[in-house]
Amino acid sequence: MRPVTSLRNVADVSSSDGPRWGRSVLRPWLVDGAVVVLLIASMVLEASLRVRLSSQHPYDLAGVLLIAGMSVPYLAHRRLPMTMLTVELAALLAYSLLHYTAFPGLNAFVMLFGLALHTDRRRSAVAFLATLSVLMVALAVQPAGVTSLSDWISNVLCTAVAWLLGDNWRLRRGRWLSLRERNAALEHQQAEEAHKILVAERLRIARELHDSVAHSMSVIAVQAGMGHHVIDTQPQEAKRALAAIETTSRNALIEMRRLLGVLRQEGEQEAALMPAPGIGDLPTLVAQAHSAGVEVDVQRRGGPRELPPSVDLSAYRIVQEALTNTIRHGGREAQVLLDFGDAQLTIQVHDRGADRAADQASAATPGSGHGLIGMRERVAVFGGQLSAGPRPGGGYGVRATLPLPAAAS
């Protein structure tokens, strides 16, 4: 007597609940129901094809009920594993004692596979020993001439393979789920870190904008005081003071509107007392890059133009961060282009990439990406645009546009 052969179809049916997706593509009861239908169909097919010996019992209502008793319990093996195993093995033993034609080995293998996949190892080991014992008894009670030594060996091997496949699949799925949870936790941690960086960058921008607005208020106070003293004796000087107050106050209002969108929190460090840098300080920045081994070529387009203090500072910081990235990643040459348009300032910083040794060194110690977050936040404050990424010809490029107020007539 040959045992019902392949567990391949069983593994394929159960793979929808396996570690590749972490959850069933279909509902578990649909998968289990399909397995039950296949088990019953295989038993009926084998019974119809196998020649019944004179010592074997023909099929009757009891045989049909026992076939159902060996197949249907698989529907509830996830919720009641040991109970369903007991029902299935009892039906198998009764089926064998009544000497029906088809031997129900596949039912036992599938149930054992399901228990090893969906229960812990302790219960699945008990299920393995119970299944193997019942199968040995079922083979022993068969009439003479029905079984052979190969049947005993094949049933022992199939039982072991079914348990090993289910247990291995369960371990793989557990490792996959653990890895997915770890990745989810890491993504959450990275999101929190990015949020902290974003808040810190906004606080720094708020301090710098505050410095710009404070400077404007100081100018207004000085001009107002001067106008108050000369309004009776020098009306023209008073008018010029009022005009300066009007221009400065309008610029200050713009800065204050931008400042309202940035939140301050307690515990931040005090702002530096030194004046905020700007485009005019690029020579110092170029000298620092040169000392680090990077040759920087600065080009300007458009006529020189006075920039709002906050725009001037943000433009400087964007160039500074782009050159810092070039230094960090082993670049040797960089080009800075400042395009002063009527409505916007365009900043482009390109490098030609690093040599092989420097590129390998930078790959060993990659940057955190915090600078790019800071540049995006600075540009977003003014409603500008930022693009950054590898260049087609090699190297890396940063392009930022900062809107400018209309030029004074």
ChimeraX attribute file (.defattr): number of C-alpha atoms within 10 A of each C-alpha:
attribute: neighborCount
match mode: 1-to-1
recipient: residues
	/A:1	15
	/A:2	15
	/A:3	18
	/A:4	19
	/A:5	11
	/A:6	11
	/A:7	16
	/A:8	8
	/A:9	11
	/A:10	18
	/A:11	18
	/A:12	11
	/A:13	15
	/A:14	21
	/A:15	18
	/A:16	18
	/A:17	22
	/A:18	22
	/A:19	18
	/A:20	13
	/A:21	13
	/A:22	15
	/A:23	15
	/A:24	16
	/A:25	12
	/A:26	10
	/A:27	11
	/A:28	16
	/A:29	13
	/A:30	12
	/A:31	18
	/A:32	21
	/A:33	16
	/A:34	14
	/A:35	22
	/A:36	21
	/A:37	13
	/A:38	17
	/A:39	23
	/A:40	18
	/A:41	12
	/A:42	17
	/A:43	22
	/A:44	14
	/A:45	12
	/A:46	15
	/A:47	17
	/A:48	12
	/A:49	10
	/A:50	11
	/A:51	11
	/A:52	15
	/A:53	14
	/A:54	8
	/A:55	14
	/A:56	17
	/A:57	15
	/A:58	14
	/A:59	13
	/A:60	9
	/A:61	8
	/A:62	12
	/A:63	19
	/A:64	15
	/A:65	13
	/A:66	19
	/A:67	22
	/A:68	18
	/A:69	19
	/A:70	30
	/A:71	29
	/A:72	22
	/A:73	21
	/A:74	27
	/A:75	20
	/A:76	15
	/A:77	20
	/A:78	18
	/A:79	11
	/A:80	14
	/A:81	22
	/A:82	17
	/A:83	12
	/A:84	23
	/A:85	23
	/A:86	16
	/A:87	17
	/A:88	24
	/A:89	23
	/A:90	16
	/A:91	21
	/A:92	25
	/A:93	21
	/A:94	15
	/A:95	25
	/A:96	25
	/A:97	17
	/A:98	15
	/A:99	22
	/A:100	21
	/A:101	24
	/A:102	26
	/A:103	23
	/A:104	26
	/A:105	22
	/A:106	24
	/A:107	26
	/A:108	25
	/A:109	24
	/A:110	24
	/A:111	27
	/A:112	31
	/A:113	28
	/A:114	26
	/A:115	29
	/A:116	28
	/A:117	26
	/A:118	18
	/A:119	20
	/A:120	13
	/A:121	16
	/A:122	10
	/A:123	13
	/A:124	23
	/A:125	17
	/A:126	12
	/A:127	23
	/A:128	23
	/A:129	13
	/A:130	16
	/A:131	24
	/A:132	21
	/A:133	13
	/A:134	17
	/A:135	23
	/A:136	14
	/A:137	14
	/A:138	21
	/A:139	21
	/A:140	14
	/A:141	15
	/A:142	18
	/A:143	15
	/A:144	9
	/A:145	9
	/A:146	18
	/A:147	16
	/A:148	12
	/A:149	8
	/A:150	12
	/A:151	15
	/A:152	17
	/A:153	11
	/A:154	15
	/A:155	23
	/A:156	16
	/A:157	12
	/A:158	21
	/A:159	22
	/A:160	17
	/A:161	16
	/A:162	25
	/A:163	25
	/A:164	17
	/A:165	17
	/A:166	24
	/A:167	24
	/A:168	13
	/A:169	22
	/A:170	23
	/A:171	16
	/A:172	15
	/A:173	20
	/A:174	15
	/A:175	13
	/A:176	17
	/A:177	17
	/A:178	12
	/A:179	12
	/A:180	13
	/A:181	12
	/A:182	12
	/A:183	12
	/A:184	12
	/A:185	12
	/A:186	12
	/A:187	12
	/A:188	12
	/A:189	12
	/A:190	12
	/A:191	12
	/A:192	12
	/A:193	13
	/A:194	16
	/A:195	13
	/A:196	12
	/A:197	16
	/A:198	17
	/A:199	18
	/A:200	17
	/A:201	20
	/A:202	21
	/A:203	19
	/A:204	19
	/A:205	22
	/A:206	22
	/A:207	20
	/A:208	21
	/A:209	24
	/A:210	18
	/A:211	19
	/A:212	22
	/A:213	23
	/A:214	13
	/A:215	15
	/A:216	21
	/A:217	16
	/A:218	12
	/A:219	17
	/A:220	21
	/A:221	13
	/A:222	13
	/A:223	20
	/A:224	16
	/A:225	13
	/A:226	15
	/A:227	21
	/A:228	13
	/A:229	12
	/A:230	15
	/A:231	14
	/A:232	10
	/A:233	9
	/A:234	11
	/A:235	12
	/A:236	13
	/A:237	16
	/A:238	21
	/A:239	14
	/A:240	13
	/A:241	22
	/A:242	18
	/A:243	13
	/A:244	15
	/A:245	21
	/A:246	13
	/A:247	13
	/A:248	19
	/A:249	17
	/A:250	12
	/A:251	17
	/A:252	23
	/A:253	13
	/A:254	13
	/A:255	21
	/A:256	16
	/A:257	10
	/A:258	16
	/A:259	21
	/A:260	10
	/A:261	11
	/A:262	17
	/A:263	12
	/A:264	16
	/A:265	8
	/A:266	5
	/A:267	6
	/A:268	11
	/A:269	9
	/A:270	8
	/A:271	12
	/A:272	10
	/A:273	7
	/A:274	6
	/A:275	9
	/A:276	17
	/A:277	15
	/A:278	17
	/A:279	17
	/A:280	11
	/A:281	12
	/A:282	16
	/A:283	12
	/A:284	10
	/A:285	18
	/A:286	20
	/A:287	14
	/A:288	14
	/A:289	21
	/A:290	15
	/A:291	10
	/A:292	15
	/A:293	14
	/A:294	21
	/A:295	17
	/A:296	21
	/A:297	12
	/A:298	14
	/A:299	11
	/A:300	12
	/A:301	12
	/A:302	11
	/A:303	10
	/A:304	10
	/A:305	10
	/A:306	9
	/A:307	17
	/A:308	15
	/A:309	22
	/A:310	24
	/A:311	23
	/A:312	18
	/A:313	22
	/A:314	24
	/A:315	25
	/A:316	20
	/A:317	19
	/A:318	24
	/A:319	25
	/A:320	18
	/A:321	18
	/A:322	25
	/A:323	27
	/A:324	18
	/A:325	18
	/A:326	25
	/A:327	21
	/A:328	17
	/A:329	23
	/A:330	22
	/A:331	25
	/A:332	20
	/A:333	21
	/A:334	23
	/A:335	16
	/A:336	22
	/A:337	17
	/A:338	20
	/A:339	18
	/A:340	19
	/A:341	15
	/A:342	14
	/A:343	13
	/A:344	16
	/A:345	21
	/A:346	20
	/A:347	21
	/A:348	21
	/A:349	25
	/A:350	24
	/A:351	26
	/A:352	18
	/A:353	22
	/A:354	21
	/A:355	13
	/A:356	10
	/A:357	10
	/A:358	16
	/A:359	15
	/A:360	13
	/A:361	15
	/A:362	17
	/A:363	12
	/A:364	9
	/A:365	10
	/A:366	10
	/A:367	12
	/A:368	9
	/A:369	10
	/A:370	14
	/A:371	19
	/A:372	18
	/A:373	15
	/A:374	22
	/A:375	23
	/A:376	18
	/A:377	19
	/A:378	26
	/A:379	20
	/A:380	13
	/A:381	18
	/A:382	17
	/A:383	12
	/A:384	18
	/A:385	15
	/A:386	19
	/A:387	13
	/A:388	17
	/A:389	11
	/A:390	14
	/A:391	14
	/A:392	8
	/A:393	8
	/A:394	12
	/A:395	18
	/A:396	22
	/A:397	21
	/A:398	23
	/A:399	19
	/A:400	23
	/A:401	21
	/A:402	23
	/A:403	17
	/A:404	17
	/A:405	12
	/A:406	9
	/A:407	10
	/A:408	6
	/A:409	3
